[in-house]
Amino acid sequence: MDTLDYILKKYDITLTENQYIVPIGWSRWRAMPRLFRELGFTKGAEIGVFKGSFTLYLTLFNPKLHLFGIDSWTKYDGYNDNITAELDENTFTEAQTRVSGRNVTLIKATSMEAVKQFEDESLDFVFIDANHDTEHVSEDIAAWSKKVRKGGLVCGHDYVKSARFPFGVIEAVDTWCDTNKIKPLFIWKDRCPSWMYVKM
């Protein structure tokens, strides 16, 4: 069974013709790592680690996973997410401590610096949760999706836009999917939903 068929069967989803958005009625926190384990995923990358909370969950529920966690852990011009004030050396140390003993390789670099270290189609999945403006999300999807093998999953966080979360994720993801004729786009149920599609 291929990845898309497995997801549709697992979550009892019946696609309608030309359906783009497909909700998954589960939170990413436990359901997504378990899905990765069931699919046999053993190599992935998380772009935007912050304090390492989701990093830990991804490996906790999938012990065979080798996860690469990429983050610069530094402030820079143009980064205006709501966590900017907390980015410092202590944040990096907290992430290191949280994933200690797990099969995690933390890479302290920008997304575009780190992506050069990976061969095309060498990852089972990528989870993008770094700079949330449209330009950077678009850049991350374009660069990191090349590193995911066919049948793997391209995912990310914060498919939401509001006064509190003025992100550009929806615009970037929808434009990418429309341009590349990608569907369905799965949306995970959380206050700040995550998105996911199967790389064909």
N, C-alpha and C positions, 0 to 999 in steps of 0.2 A: 504494500500500500504506500503510495507516495505521500509527501508531507501535507499537501492540500487535502487529499482525501481523508487522511488521518485526523486532521483538525476538524473537518466537517462532521465526521463520524463521532469523534470524542465529545464535541459540544452540541451534538444533535442539531446541526445547522443544515437547512435546505436553501440553497441559493435560488433566487429568482433571476430571470433573464436580465442581464446588464446591471446586476446589483453591484454597487461600489462599496458602500459602508456596510460592514457586517459586525454587529455587536457580539461580544463574548461576555456573558454575565458573570464574570469572575474577576477578582482583583489580580493584578500582575504579581503581587508579592509571593504567594505560594503557588498559584496555578501555573504561571509562566515557567518558573524553574522546573517544576514537575513535568511540564510538557516537553521541555528541552531534554530532560532525562529519558522520557519515554521514546523520544525520537532518536535517541542514541547520540546526542550531541556531546562532543568531548573537547571542542576547542571554540572559544568565542572571545569577543572583545566588548567591553563596556566603555563607551566614550563619554566621559564625565562621571567621575567616581565620587567626588566630594568627600564625605566622611565614611564611605564604604558600606553603607547599610544594605543597599540592594546587591552590592558585590557579594556580601556575606550570604544573602539568601540564595543567590544564583548557584553558589558552590555548596551550601548547606544541604540543599535538596537534590543535588546532582554531584555526588562525590567524585565521579570520574571526570568531571569537567576541569580543564585547564583554562582559566580565565585571565585575559590580559585587561588590566584596568588602566585606562589612559586619562590623564588629567594634568593640566599645567600647575594646578594649585596656586596660581598667582593671579593678581588683578592686572588687567590691561585695558587700554583705551578701547571703547566699543563694547565692553562686557558689562551689561547693566541688569543682570538677573538679580532676583531678590536675595541671593546668598552672597553677593559680592563682598559685603562687609565682613563676612566670616572667613574669607579665603586668606589663609596665612600658613606658616610652617606648622602651627599646631594642628591645623586641619589635616595636613598630609600625615602627620604623626598619628593622629586619631585613626585615619584610614589604615595605616600600616598595622596598628595595634588590633583593630577590629578583624582584619583578615589574616592575622598571624596564625600559622598552622594550616591554612587552607592552600589549595593549589592555585594561587593567584600571583601573577607577575604584575606589579605596579610599574607603570612607565610614566615618569614625570616629564611630560612634553606636551606641546600643543597637538591637537588632532592631526593637523596637516604634516607636522614633523613625524609623528608616530606612524601614520599610515604607510609611510615609505618603508617601514621595517617589515611589512607583511606582503607575502606573495598573493597574487590574484587567486581567488577561489580557494583560499587556504583555511577559511573559517566556516564553522557551521552556522554561526549567527553573529550579528552585531546589534548592540543596544545603544542608541544615540541619545544622550542626555547632557549635552554640553551647552555651549552658547545657544540661546533659544531665539535669536533674531532670525529673520527669514534668510538672509544672506548666508549666515554660518550653518544653519540647518541644511540648506540646499547644498552647500559645499560638502558637508559631512556625508549626506546621503550619496551624492555623486561619487565621492572618493571611497567610502567604506563599503558601499554595495558591491563594488568590484572585488572586494576581498572575500565575499561570501560565495560559497559554492552553489551550484544549481540544486534546488531542493532545500536549501538553507533558508533562514529567516532574517529579514531586515526589519529591525524594530526600533522604537524610540519612545520617549516619554513626552508628556505635556501637550497632547493634542487638544488644546483648549485655548480660548482667548476671552479675556474679560478685563474689567478695570483692575482687578487684583493681579491677573496674570496676562500682561500685554505681550504675549509671545507671538512669534511668527511661524510657529510649527505647522499649524493647519495650512497656511498658504504654501509653505515650502513642500510639505508632503503631498498635498493635493496637486500642485503644479507638476511635481516629479512623476506622480502616478499617471496623471493625464497625458503628459508628454510621452511617457514610455508605455502607455496602454496597460498599466498595471491594475489588476483587480482580482479578487476582492481585497479591500483594506480592512483588516480586523481591528476593532477598537475594544480595549480592555476596560472593564468597569472600575473606575476609581474617581476620587474627587478631581484629580488631574489625570485623565485617561492616557493610556499608552496605546501606540499604534503598531501594526505588524503586517507584513505581507511575505508571501512565499516567493523566493527568487526562482524564476523559470528559466 
